Amino acid sequence: MLAITVSSFTVWLHHFFTMGQSAGVNAAFGIATMLIGIPTGVKIYDWMLTVFRGRVRFSVPILYSAMFLMLS
């Protein structure tokens, strides 16, 4: 998860420095974006399956967290 975070920050950060760069640079960051998207999607589906197969009690902390995610 830390690797995804660092890679995502790097791809986000390139917007400050690569505007107007060559097509090769844009292609490299496009590929990096796709490589970040795959494990992120797997991670989110894992979380959804954990909730689906588990017995979640909707207590105050989980409701607060869920509403925070909906609002952000």
mmCIF file of the N, C-alpha and C atoms, coordinates in Angstrom:
data_MODEL
# 
_entry.id   MODEL 
# 
loop_
_atom_site.group_PDB 
_atom_site.id 
_atom_site.type_symbol 
_atom_site.label_atom_id 
_atom_site.label_alt_id 
_atom_site.label_comp_id 
_atom_site.label_asym_id 
_atom_site.label_entity_id 
_atom_site.label_seq_id 
_atom_site.pdbx_PDB_ins_code 
_atom_site.Cartn_x 
_atom_site.Cartn_y 
_atom_site.Cartn_z 
_atom_site.occupancy 
_atom_site.B_iso_or_equiv 
_atom_site.pdbx_formal_charge 
_atom_site.auth_seq_id 
_atom_site.auth_comp_id 
_atom_site.auth_asym_id 
_atom_site.auth_atom_id 
_atom_site.pdbx_PDB_model_num 
ATOM 1   N N  . MET A 1 1  ? 0.825   -1.184  0.000   1.00 0.00 ? 1  MET A N  1 
ATOM 2   C CA . MET A 1 1  ? 0.000   0.000   0.000   1.00 0.00 ? 1  MET A CA 1 
ATOM 3   C C  . MET A 1 1  ? 0.870   1.249   0.000   1.00 0.00 ? 1  MET A C  1 
ATOM 4   N N  . LEU A 1 2  ? 1.984   1.198   0.668   1.00 0.00 ? 2  LEU A N  1 
ATOM 5   C CA . LEU A 1 2  ? 2.894   2.340   0.677   1.00 0.00 ? 2  LEU A CA 1 
ATOM 6   C C  . LEU A 1 2  ? 3.471   2.583   -0.704  1.00 0.00 ? 2  LEU A C  1 
ATOM 7   N N  . ALA A 1 3  ? 3.746   1.507   -1.447  1.00 0.00 ? 3  ALA A N  1 
ATOM 8   C CA . ALA A 1 3  ? 4.271   1.653   -2.805  1.00 0.00 ? 3  ALA A CA 1 
ATOM 9   C C  . ALA A 1 3  ? 3.254   2.340   -3.710  1.00 0.00 ? 3  ALA A C  1 
ATOM 10  N N  . ILE A 1 4  ? 1.989   1.994   -3.555  1.00 0.00 ? 4  ILE A N  1 
ATOM 11  C CA . ILE A 1 4  ? 0.943   2.646   -4.346  1.00 0.00 ? 4  ILE A CA 1 
ATOM 12  C C  . ILE A 1 4  ? 0.870   4.131   -3.987  1.00 0.00 ? 4  ILE A C  1 
ATOM 13  N N  . THR A 1 5  ? 0.996   4.439   -2.718  1.00 0.00 ? 5  THR A N  1 
ATOM 14  C CA . THR A 1 5  ? 0.937   5.829   -2.273  1.00 0.00 ? 5  THR A CA 1 
ATOM 15  C C  . THR A 1 5  ? 2.073   6.645   -2.858  1.00 0.00 ? 5  THR A C  1 
ATOM 16  N N  . VAL A 1 6  ? 3.271   6.126   -2.788  1.00 0.00 ? 6  VAL A N  1 
ATOM 17  C CA . VAL A 1 6  ? 4.438   6.848   -3.315  1.00 0.00 ? 6  VAL A CA 1 
ATOM 18  C C  . VAL A 1 6  ? 4.333   7.000   -4.831  1.00 0.00 ? 6  VAL A C  1 
ATOM 19  N N  . SER A 1 7  ? 3.939   5.936   -5.516  1.00 0.00 ? 7  SER A N  1 
ATOM 20  C CA . SER A 1 7  ? 3.794   6.005   -6.970  1.00 0.00 ? 7  SER A CA 1 
ATOM 21  C C  . SER A 1 7  ? 2.710   7.000   -7.373  1.00 0.00 ? 7  SER A C  1 
ATOM 22  N N  . SER A 1 8  ? 1.593   6.998   -6.654  1.00 0.00 ? 8  SER A N  1 
ATOM 23  C CA . SER A 1 8  ? 0.506   7.938   -6.951  1.00 0.00 ? 8  SER A CA 1 
ATOM 24  C C  . SER A 1 8  ? 0.951   9.376   -6.740  1.00 0.00 ? 8  SER A C  1 
ATOM 25  N N  . PHE A 1 9  ? 1.693   9.611   -5.681  1.00 0.00 ? 9  PHE A N  1 
ATOM 26  C CA . PHE A 1 9  ? 2.189   10.964  -5.424  1.00 0.00 ? 9  PHE A CA 1 
ATOM 27  C C  . PHE A 1 9  ? 3.142   11.402  -6.531  1.00 0.00 ? 9  PHE A C  1 
ATOM 28  N N  . THR A 1 10 ? 3.991   10.492  -6.995  1.00 0.00 ? 10 THR A N  1 
ATOM 29  C CA . THR A 1 10 ? 4.933   10.821  -8.062  1.00 0.00 ? 10 THR A CA 1 
ATOM 30  C C  . THR A 1 10 ? 4.194   11.164  -9.354  1.00 0.00 ? 10 THR A C  1 
ATOM 31  N N  . VAL A 1 11 ? 3.186   10.379  -9.702  1.00 0.00 ? 11 VAL A N  1 
ATOM 32  C CA . VAL A 1 11 ? 2.429   10.660  -10.917 1.00 0.00 ? 11 VAL A CA 1 
ATOM 33  C C  . VAL A 1 11 ? 1.664   11.974  -10.772 1.00 0.00 ? 11 VAL A C  1 
ATOM 34  N N  . TRP A 1 12 ? 1.116   12.237  -9.607  1.00 0.00 ? 12 TRP A N  1 
ATOM 35  C CA . TRP A 1 12 ? 0.420   13.500  -9.388  1.00 0.00 ? 12 TRP A CA 1 
ATOM 36  C C  . TRP A 1 12 ? 1.405   14.675  -9.460  1.00 0.00 ? 12 TRP A C  1 
ATOM 37  N N  . LEU A 1 13 ? 2.575   14.482  -8.882  1.00 0.00 ? 13 LEU A N  1 
ATOM 38  C CA . LEU A 1 13 ? 3.574   15.540  -8.811  1.00 0.00 ? 13 LEU A CA 1 
ATOM 39  C C  . LEU A 1 13 ? 4.104   15.934  -10.189 1.00 0.00 ? 13 LEU A C  1 
ATOM 40  N N  . HIS A 1 14 ? 4.079   15.014  -11.149 1.00 0.00 ? 14 HIS A N  1 
ATOM 41  C CA . HIS A 1 14 ? 4.649   15.340  -12.454 1.00 0.00 ? 14 HIS A CA 1 
ATOM 42  C C  . HIS A 1 14 ? 3.875   16.443  -13.162 1.00 0.00 ? 14 HIS A C  1 
ATOM 43  N N  . HIS A 1 15 ? 2.648   16.711  -12.753 1.00 0.00 ? 15 HIS A N  1 
ATOM 44  C CA . HIS A 1 15 ? 1.872   17.773  -13.390 1.00 0.00 ? 15 HIS A CA 1 
ATOM 45  C C  . HIS A 1 15 ? 2.529   19.135  -13.198 1.00 0.00 ? 15 HIS A C  1 
ATOM 46  N N  . PHE A 1 16 ? 3.307   19.266  -12.165 1.00 0.00 ? 16 PHE A N  1 
ATOM 47  C CA . PHE A 1 16 ? 3.972   20.537  -11.926 1.00 0.00 ? 16 PHE A CA 1 
ATOM 48  C C  . PHE A 1 16 ? 5.186   20.741  -12.819 1.00 0.00 ? 16 PHE A C  1 
ATOM 49  N N  . PHE A 1 17 ? 5.776   19.650  -13.306 1.00 0.00 ? 17 PHE A N  1 
ATOM 50  C CA . PHE A 1 17 ? 7.060   19.755  -13.981 1.00 0.00 ? 17 PHE A CA 1 
ATOM 51  C C  . PHE A 1 17 ? 7.060   19.315  -15.442 1.00 0.00 ? 17 PHE A C  1 
ATOM 52  N N  . THR A 1 18 ? 6.088   18.579  -15.909 1.00 0.00 ? 18 THR A N  1 
ATOM 53  C CA . THR A 1 18 ? 6.180   18.004  -17.253 1.00 0.00 ? 18 THR A CA 1 
ATOM 54  C C  . THR A 1 18 ? 5.228   18.635  -18.250 1.00 0.00 ? 18 THR A C  1 
ATOM 55  N N  . MET A 1 19 ? 4.639   19.730  -17.923 1.00 0.00 ? 19 MET A N  1 
ATOM 56  C CA . MET A 1 19 ? 3.746   20.355  -18.882 1.00 0.00 ? 19 MET A CA 1 
ATOM 57  C C  . MET A 1 19 ? 4.566   20.774  -20.096 1.00 0.00 ? 19 MET A C  1 
ATOM 58  N N  . GLY A 1 20 ? 4.149   20.335  -21.267 1.00 0.00 ? 20 GLY A N  1 
ATOM 59  C CA . GLY A 1 20 ? 4.851   20.682  -22.497 1.00 0.00 ? 20 GLY A CA 1 
ATOM 60  C C  . GLY A 1 20 ? 6.029   19.779  -22.810 1.00 0.00 ? 20 GLY A C  1 
ATOM 61  N N  . GLN A 1 21 ? 6.163   18.652  -22.139 1.00 0.00 ? 21 GLN A N  1 
ATOM 62  C CA . GLN A 1 21 ? 7.264   17.727  -22.405 1.00 0.00 ? 21 GLN A CA 1 
ATOM 63  C C  . GLN A 1 21 ? 6.948   16.883  -23.629 1.00 0.00 ? 21 GLN A C  1 
ATOM 64  N N  . SER A 1 22 ? 7.880   16.045  -23.987 1.00 0.00 ? 22 SER A N  1 
ATOM 65  C CA . SER A 1 22 ? 7.728   15.224  -25.189 1.00 0.00 ? 22 SER A CA 1 
ATOM 66  C C  . SER A 1 22 ? 6.678   14.134  -24.997 1.00 0.00 ? 22 SER A C  1 
ATOM 67  N N  . ALA A 1 23 ? 6.328   13.498  -26.106 1.00 0.00 ? 23 ALA A N  1 
ATOM 68  C CA . ALA A 1 23 ? 5.326   12.433  -26.061 1.00 0.00 ? 23 ALA A CA 1 
ATOM 69  C C  . ALA A 1 23 ? 5.838   11.234  -25.255 1.00 0.00 ? 23 ALA A C  1 
ATOM 70  N N  . GLY A 1 24 ? 7.141   10.982  -25.278 1.00 0.00 ? 24 GLY A N  1 
ATOM 71  C CA . GLY A 1 24 ? 7.703   9.868   -24.517 1.00 0.00 ? 24 GLY A CA 1 
ATOM 72  C C  . GLY A 1 24 ? 7.514   10.036  -23.022 1.00 0.00 ? 24 GLY A C  1 
ATOM 73  N N  . VAL A 1 25 ? 7.702   11.257  -22.534 1.00 0.00 ? 25 VAL A N  1 
ATOM 74  C CA . VAL A 1 25 ? 7.513   11.526  -21.104 1.00 0.00 ? 25 VAL A CA 1 
ATOM 75  C C  . VAL A 1 25 ? 6.045   11.345  -20.736 1.00 0.00 ? 25 VAL A C  1 
ATOM 76  N N  . ASN A 1 26 ? 5.158   11.868  -21.586 1.00 0.00 ? 26 ASN A N  1 
ATOM 77  C CA . ASN A 1 26 ? 3.730   11.711  -21.320 1.00 0.00 ? 26 ASN A CA 1 
ATOM 78  C C  . ASN A 1 26 ? 3.320   10.237  -21.359 1.00 0.00 ? 26 ASN A C  1 
ATOM 79  N N  . ALA A 1 27 ? 3.899   9.457   -22.258 1.00 0.00 ? 27 ALA A N  1 
ATOM 80  C CA . ALA A 1 27 ? 3.592   8.035   -22.339 1.00 0.00 ? 27 ALA A CA 1 
ATOM 81  C C  . ALA A 1 27 ? 4.072   7.305   -21.080 1.00 0.00 ? 27 ALA A C  1 
ATOM 82  N N  . ALA A 1 28 ? 5.260   7.663   -20.597 1.00 0.00 ? 28 ALA A N  1 
ATOM 83  C CA . ALA A 1 28 ? 5.787   7.017   -19.389 1.00 0.00 ? 28 ALA A CA 1 
ATOM 84  C C  . ALA A 1 28 ? 4.878   7.270   -18.188 1.00 0.00 ? 28 ALA A C  1 
ATOM 85  N N  . PHE A 1 29 ? 4.412   8.508   -18.034 1.00 0.00 ? 29 PHE A N  1 
ATOM 86  C CA . PHE A 1 29 ? 3.525   8.806   -16.913 1.00 0.00 ? 29 PHE A CA 1 
ATOM 87  C C  . PHE A 1 29 ? 2.142   8.196   -17.123 1.00 0.00 ? 29 PHE A C  1 
ATOM 88  N N  . GLY A 1 30 ? 1.696   8.067   -18.370 1.00 0.00 ? 30 GLY A N  1 
ATOM 89  C CA . GLY A 1 30 ? 0.435   7.392   -18.638 1.00 0.00 ? 30 GLY A CA 1 
ATOM 90  C C  . GLY A 1 30 ? 0.494   5.920   -18.257 1.00 0.00 ? 30 GLY A C  1 
ATOM 91  N N  . ILE A 1 31 ? 1.593   5.266   -18.585 1.00 0.00 ? 31 ILE A N  1 
ATOM 92  C CA . ILE A 1 31 ? 1.777   3.865   -18.211 1.00 0.00 ? 31 ILE A CA 1 
ATOM 93  C C  . ILE A 1 31 ? 1.853   3.725   -16.698 1.00 0.00 ? 31 ILE A C  1 
ATOM 94  N N  . ALA A 1 32 ? 2.564   4.647   -16.042 1.00 0.00 ? 32 ALA A N  1 
ATOM 95  C CA . ALA A 1 32 ? 2.653   4.606   -14.578 1.00 0.00 ? 32 ALA A CA 1 
ATOM 96  C C  . ALA A 1 32 ? 1.267   4.767   -13.950 1.00 0.00 ? 32 ALA A C  1 
ATOM 97  N N  . THR A 1 33 ? 0.447   5.624   -14.537 1.00 0.00 ? 33 THR A N  1 
ATOM 98  C CA . THR A 1 33 ? -0.909  5.811   -14.024 1.00 0.00 ? 33 THR A CA 1 
ATOM 99  C C  . THR A 1 33 ? -1.714  4.522   -14.132 1.00 0.00 ? 33 THR A C  1 
ATOM 100 N N  . MET A 1 34 ? -1.598  3.834   -15.256 1.00 0.00 ? 34 MET A N  1 
ATOM 101 C CA . MET A 1 34 ? -2.323  2.573   -15.427 1.00 0.00 ? 34 MET A CA 1 
ATOM 102 C C  . MET A 1 34 ? -1.803  1.502   -14.474 1.00 0.00 ? 34 MET A C  1 
ATOM 103 N N  . LEU A 1 35 ? -0.489  1.477   -14.243 1.00 0.00 ? 35 LEU A N  1 
ATOM 104 C CA . LEU A 1 35 ? 0.080   0.496   -13.320 1.00 0.00 ? 35 LEU A CA 1 
ATOM 105 C C  . LEU A 1 35 ? -0.348  0.752   -11.883 1.00 0.00 ? 35 LEU A C  1 
ATOM 106 N N  . ILE A 1 36 ? -0.649  1.983   -11.550 1.00 0.00 ? 36 ILE A N  1 
ATOM 107 C CA . ILE A 1 36 ? -1.148  2.316   -10.216 1.00 0.00 ? 36 ILE A CA 1 
ATOM 108 C C  . ILE A 1 36 ? -2.619  1.937   -10.102 1.00 0.00 ? 36 ILE A C  1 
ATOM 109 N N  . GLY A 1 37 ? -3.366  2.099   -11.178 1.00 0.00 ? 37 GLY A N  1 
ATOM 110 C CA . GLY A 1 37 ? -4.798  1.846   -11.158 1.00 0.00 ? 37 GLY A CA 1 
ATOM 111 C C  . GLY A 1 37 ? -5.157  0.390   -10.901 1.00 0.00 ? 37 GLY A C  1 
ATOM 112 N N  . ILE A 1 38 ? -4.354  -0.538  -11.407 1.00 0.00 ? 38 ILE A N  1 
ATOM 113 C CA . ILE A 1 38 ? -4.675  -1.961  -11.263 1.00 0.00 ? 38 ILE A CA 1 
ATOM 114 C C  . ILE A 1 38 ? -4.615  -2.411  -9.804  1.00 0.00 ? 38 ILE A C  1 
ATOM 115 N N  . PRO A 1 39 ? -3.500  -2.208  -9.073  1.00 0.00 ? 39 PRO A N  1 
ATOM 116 C CA . PRO A 1 39 ? -3.514  -2.651  -7.675  1.00 0.00 ? 39 PRO A CA 1 
ATOM 117 C C  . PRO A 1 39 ? -4.482  -1.862  -6.792  1.00 0.00 ? 39 PRO A C  1 
ATOM 118 N N  . THR A 1 40 ? -4.743  -0.615  -7.161  1.00 0.00 ? 40 THR A N  1 
ATOM 119 C CA . THR A 1 40 ? -5.711  0.167   -6.400  1.00 0.00 ? 40 THR A CA 1 
ATOM 120 C C  . THR A 1 40 ? -7.109  -0.416  -6.563  1.00 0.00 ? 40 THR A C  1 
ATOM 121 N N  . GLY A 1 41 ? -7.465  -0.800  -7.780  1.00 0.00 ? 41 GLY A N  1 
ATOM 122 C CA . GLY A 1 41 ? -8.760  -1.437  -8.011  1.00 0.00 ? 41 GLY A CA 1 
ATOM 123 C C  . GLY A 1 41 ? -8.890  -2.751  -7.275  1.00 0.00 ? 41 GLY A C  1 
ATOM 124 N N  . VAL A 1 42 ? -7.818  -3.549  -7.284  1.00 0.00 ? 42 VAL A N  1 
ATOM 125 C CA . VAL A 1 42 ? -7.831  -4.819  -6.554  1.00 0.00 ? 42 VAL A CA 1 
ATOM 126 C C  . VAL A 1 42 ? -8.023  -4.571  -5.063  1.00 0.00 ? 42 VAL A C  1 
ATOM 127 N N  . LYS A 1 43 ? -7.337  -3.564  -4.556  1.00 0.00 ? 43 LYS A N  1 
ATOM 128 C CA . LYS A 1 43 ? -7.443  -3.235  -3.132  1.00 0.00 ? 43 LYS A CA 1 
ATOM 129 C C  . LYS A 1 43 ? -8.875  -2.838  -2.766  1.00 0.00 ? 43 LYS A C  1 
ATOM 130 N N  . ILE A 1 44 ? -9.516  -2.047  -3.587  1.00 0.00 ? 44 ILE A N  1 
ATOM 131 C CA . ILE A 1 44 ? -10.874 -1.598  -3.297  1.00 0.00 ? 44 ILE A CA 1 
ATOM 132 C C  . ILE A 1 44 ? -11.854 -2.770  -3.362  1.00 0.00 ? 44 ILE A C  1 
ATOM 133 N N  . TYR A 1 45 ? -11.687 -3.654  -4.370  1.00 0.00 ? 45 TYR A N  1 
ATOM 134 C CA . TYR A 1 45 ? -12.558 -4.834  -4.443  1.00 0.00 ? 45 TYR A CA 1 
ATOM 135 C C  . TYR A 1 45 ? -12.332 -5.765  -3.247  1.00 0.00 ? 45 TYR A C  1 
ATOM 136 N N  . ASP A 1 46 ? -11.095 -5.873  -2.792  1.00 0.00 ? 46 ASP A N  1 
ATOM 137 C CA . ASP A 1 46 ? -10.832 -6.667  -1.584  1.00 0.00 ? 46 ASP A CA 1 
ATOM 138 C C  . ASP A 1 46 ? -11.570 -6.095  -0.377  1.00 0.00 ? 46 ASP A C  1 
ATOM 139 N N  . TRP A 1 47 ? -11.546 -4.782  -0.246  1.00 0.00 ? 47 TRP A N  1 
ATOM 140 C CA . TRP A 1 47 ? -12.264 -4.149  0.864   1.00 0.00 ? 47 TRP A CA 1 
ATOM 141 C C  . TRP A 1 47 ? -13.757 -4.418  0.761   1.00 0.00 ? 47 TRP A C  1 
ATOM 142 N N  . MET A 1 48 ? -14.321 -4.316  -0.447  1.00 0.00 ? 48 MET A N  1 
ATOM 143 C CA . MET A 1 48 ? -15.754 -4.544  -0.622  1.00 0.00 ? 48 MET A CA 1 
ATOM 144 C C  . MET A 1 48 ? -16.126 -5.993  -0.313  1.00 0.00 ? 48 MET A C  1 
ATOM 145 N N  . LEU A 1 49 ? -15.298 -6.947  -0.727  1.00 0.00 ? 49 LEU A N  1 
ATOM 146 C CA . LEU A 1 49 ? -15.580 -8.345  -0.434  1.00 0.00 ? 49 LEU A CA 1 
ATOM 147 C C  . LEU A 1 49 ? -15.436 -8.648  1.061   1.00 0.00 ? 49 LEU A C  1 
ATOM 148 N N  . THR A 1 50 ? -14.518 -7.969  1.718   1.00 0.00 ? 50 THR A N  1 
ATOM 149 C CA . THR A 1 50 ? -14.380 -8.146  3.158   1.00 0.00 ? 50 THR A CA 1 
ATOM 150 C C  . THR A 1 50 ? -15.646 -7.700  3.877   1.00 0.00 ? 50 THR A C  1 
ATOM 151 N N  . VAL A 1 51 ? -16.187 -6.581  3.461   1.00 0.00 ? 51 VAL A N  1 
ATOM 152 C CA . VAL A 1 51 ? -17.422 -6.086  4.068   1.00 0.00 ? 51 VAL A CA 1 
ATOM 153 C C  . VAL A 1 51 ? -18.586 -7.014  3.717   1.00 0.00 ? 51 VAL A C  1 
ATOM 154 N N  . PHE A 1 52 ? -18.624 -7.519  2.480   1.00 0.00 ? 52 PHE A N  1 
ATOM 155 C CA . PHE A 1 52 ? -19.719 -8.387  2.042   1.00 0.00 ? 52 PHE A CA 1 
ATOM 156 C C  . PHE A 1 52 ? -19.743 -9.697  2.816   1.00 0.00 ? 52 PHE A C  1 
ATOM 157 N N  . ARG A 1 53 ? -18.576 -10.308 3.020   1.00 0.00 ? 53 ARG A N  1 
ATOM 158 C CA . ARG A 1 53 ? -18.518 -11.605 3.682   1.00 0.00 ? 53 ARG A CA 1 
ATOM 159 C C  . ARG A 1 53 ? -18.433 -11.496 5.208   1.00 0.00 ? 53 ARG A C  1 
ATOM 160 N N  . GLY A 1 54 ? -18.152 -10.325 5.702   1.00 0.00 ? 54 GLY A N  1 
ATOM 161 C CA . GLY A 1 54 ? -18.022 -10.159 7.145   1.00 0.00 ? 54 GLY A CA 1 
ATOM 162 C C  . GLY A 1 54 ? -19.345 -9.784  7.781   1.00 0.00 ? 54 GLY A C  1 
ATOM 163 N N  . ARG A 1 55 ? -19.317 -9.680  9.066   1.00 0.00 ? 55 ARG A N  1 
ATOM 164 C CA . ARG A 1 55 ? -20.506 -9.263  9.814   1.00 0.00 ? 55 ARG A CA 1 
ATOM 165 C C  . ARG A 1 55 ? -20.235 -7.883  10.399  1.00 0.00 ? 55 ARG A C  1 
ATOM 166 N N  . VAL A 1 56 ? -20.573 -6.883  9.626   1.00 0.00 ? 56 VAL A N  1 
ATOM 167 C CA . VAL A 1 56 ? -20.291 -5.507  10.014  1.00 0.00 ? 56 VAL A CA 1 
ATOM 168 C C  . VAL A 1 56 ? -21.412 -5.007  10.914  1.00 0.00 ? 56 VAL A C  1 
ATOM 169 N N  . ARG A 1 57 ? -21.019 -4.476  12.061  1.00 0.00 ? 57 ARG A N  1 
ATOM 170 C CA . ARG A 1 57 ? -21.979 -3.822  12.954  1.00 0.00 ? 57 ARG A CA 1 
ATOM 171 C C  . ARG A 1 57 ? -21.892 -2.328  12.684  1.00 0.00 ? 57 ARG A C  1 
ATOM 172 N N  . PHE A 1 58 ? -23.006 -1.715  12.409  1.00 0.00 ? 58 PHE A N  1 
ATOM 173 C CA . PHE A 1 58 ? -23.021 -0.293  12.094  1.00 0.00 ? 58 PHE A CA 1 
ATOM 174 C C  . PHE A 1 58 ? -23.100 0.527   13.369  1.00 0.00 ? 58 PHE A C  1 
ATOM 175 N N  . SER A 1 59 ? -21.973 0.572   14.064  1.00 0.00 ? 59 SER A N  1 
ATOM 176 C CA . SER A 1 59 ? -21.886 1.368   15.284  1.00 0.00 ? 59 SER A CA 1 
ATOM 177 C C  . SER A 1 59 ? -21.477 2.797   14.900  1.00 0.00 ? 59 SER A C  1 
ATOM 178 N N  . VAL A 1 60 ? -21.400 3.651   15.864  1.00 0.00 ? 60 VAL A N  1 
ATOM 179 C CA . VAL A 1 60 ? -21.108 5.066   15.615  1.00 0.00 ? 60 VAL A CA 1 
ATOM 180 C C  . VAL A 1 60 ? -19.782 5.271   14.879  1.00 0.00 ? 60 VAL A C  1 
ATOM 181 N N  . PRO A 1 61 ? -18.679 4.617   15.260  1.00 0.00 ? 61 PRO A N  1 
ATOM 182 C CA . PRO A 1 61 ? -17.425 4.878   14.541  1.00 0.00 ? 61 PRO A CA 1 
ATOM 183 C C  . PRO A 1 61 ? -17.475 4.506   13.059  1.00 0.00 ? 61 PRO A C  1 
ATOM 184 N N  . ILE A 1 62 ? -18.106 3.385   12.710  1.00 0.00 ? 62 ILE A N  1 
ATOM 185 C CA . ILE A 1 62 ? -18.135 3.011   11.302  1.00 0.00 ? 62 ILE A CA 1 
ATOM 186 C C  . ILE A 1 62 ? -19.089 3.915   10.514  1.00 0.00 ? 62 ILE A C  1 
ATOM 187 N N  . LEU A 1 63 ? -20.165 4.342   11.120  1.00 0.00 ? 63 LEU A N  1 
ATOM 188 C CA . LEU A 1 63 ? -21.052 5.285   10.444  1.00 0.00 ? 63 LEU A CA 1 
ATOM 189 C C  . LEU A 1 63 ? -20.353 6.623   10.221  1.00 0.00 ? 63 LEU A C  1 
ATOM 190 N N  . TYR A 1 64 ? -19.609 7.072   11.209  1.00 0.00 ? 64 TYR A N  1 
ATOM 191 C CA . TYR A 1 64 ? -18.859 8.324   11.069  1.00 0.00 ? 64 TYR A CA 1 
ATOM 192 C C  . TYR A 1 64 ? -17.843 8.202   9.933   1.00 0.00 ? 64 TYR A C  1 
ATOM 193 N N  . SER A 1 65 ? -17.117 7.079   9.880   1.00 0.00 ? 65 SER A N  1 
ATOM 194 C CA . SER A 1 65 ? -16.120 6.874   8.831   1.00 0.00 ? 65 SER A CA 1 
ATOM 195 C C  . SER A 1 65 ? -16.758 6.796   7.454   1.00 0.00 ? 65 SER A C  1 
ATOM 196 N N  . ALA A 1 66 ? -17.864 6.097   7.349   1.00 0.00 ? 66 ALA A N  1 
ATOM 197 C CA . ALA A 1 66 ? -18.551 5.970   6.062   1.00 0.00 ? 66 ALA A CA 1 
ATOM 198 C C  . ALA A 1 66 ? -19.060 7.323   5.574   1.00 0.00 ? 66 ALA A C  1 
ATOM 199 N N  . MET A 1 67 ? -19.641 8.108   6.472   1.00 0.00 ? 67 MET A N  1 
ATOM 200 C CA . MET A 1 67 ? -20.132 9.424   6.063   1.00 0.00 ? 67 MET A CA 1 
ATOM 201 C C  . MET A 1 67 ? -18.980 10.366  5.710   1.00 0.00 ? 67 MET A C  1 
ATOM 202 N N  . PHE A 1 68 ? -17.849 10.224  6.389   1.00 0.00 ? 68 PHE A N  1 
ATOM 203 C CA . PHE A 1 68 ? -16.680 11.037  6.053   1.00 0.00 ? 68 PHE A CA 1 
ATOM 204 C C  . PHE A 1 68 ? -16.221 10.718  4.631   1.00 0.00 ? 68 PHE A C  1 
ATOM 205 N N  . LEU A 1 69 ? -16.187 9.432   4.280   1.00 0.00 ? 69 LEU A N  1 
ATOM 206 C CA . LEU A 1 69 ? -15.778 9.056   2.932   1.00 0.00 ? 69 LEU A CA 1 
ATOM 207 C C  . LEU A 1 69 ? -16.773 9.555   1.888   1.00 0.00 ? 69 LEU A C  1 
ATOM 208 N N  . MET A 1 70 ? -18.044 9.543   2.214   1.00 0.00 ? 70 MET A N  1 
ATOM 209 C CA . MET A 1 70 ? -19.052 10.041  1.267   1.00 0.00 ? 70 MET A CA 1 
ATOM 210 C C  . MET A 1 70 ? -18.929 11.553  1.054   1.00 0.00 ? 70 MET A C  1 
ATOM 211 N N  . LEU A 1 71 ? -18.566 12.254  2.106   1.00 0.00 ? 71 LEU A N  1 
ATOM 212 C CA . LEU A 1 71 ? -18.466 13.709  1.992   1.00 0.00 ? 71 LEU A CA 1 
ATOM 213 C C  . LEU A 1 71 ? -17.159 14.188  1.379   1.00 0.00 ? 71 LEU A C  1 
ATOM 214 N N  . SER A 1 72 ? -16.112 13.363  1.438   1.00 0.00 ? 72 SER A N  1 
ATOM 215 C CA . SER A 1 72 ? -14.814 13.835  0.927   1.00 0.00 ? 72 SER A CA 1 
ATOM 216 C C  . SER A 1 72 ? -14.630 13.544  -0.524  1.00 0.00 ? 72 SER A C  1 
# 
